[in-house]
């Protein structure tokens, strides 16, 4: 009964203060635009966080914005998974952004992050929708690589996971993805390293070890060749900077 009284009180308070939540249909359309990778429609429906037009989840304005953004990220993450984004990618992205929310000390930082989140997810879904669907065996191989970047991956191991011979998988993967398996693994490890340099304080050696590079110097060499920057310079330029 107490919760019903609180609910009624909140409805009356919102009416008195002219506070209304985003219309249900518009909210659904907004999340659907992200799920569909429709960047233009997402931008049309996008509304920045404004305290005066939001429900009150905390009396502290900064914390209130943070709570709303965390809820938004949870809803977007679920929508994108349902739209075809890899579950691990969606949840890892969510974790990265929630940690970024935790570090925000100003309301404007949360608002900027909100814009970045919806743009990032929408752009990723846009690219996903444009890509041709790979054969099931290649998709299984890609998923296995994603889940095991921290281990020493071999072609026979991937072939077993995909249910194909190593020779056939190698030919099929190159045909469908446009690069061989080892090149793809290296590409994904460098992408993972970029995120670790941006969003963690792990040392270069720790990142090299985690991503199974033969040595720290080998990691630095490969990273520089792929990105044009050393890991140290990359971190100096992008650490906790929202792009």
Buried (B, 14 or more C-beta within 10 A) or exposed (E): EEEEEEEEEEEEEBEEEEBEEBEEEEBEBBBBBBBBBBBEBBEEBBEEBEEEEBBBBEEEEBEBBBBBBBEBBEBBBBBBBEBBBBEEBBBBBBEBBBEBBEEBEEBEBBBBBBBBBBBBBBBBBBEBEEEEEBBEBBBBBBBBBBEBBEEEBEBEBBBBBBEBEBEEBBEBBBEBBEEBBEEBBBBBBBEBBBBBBBBBEBEBEEBBBBBBBEEBEEBBEBBBEBBEBBBEBBBEEBEEEBE
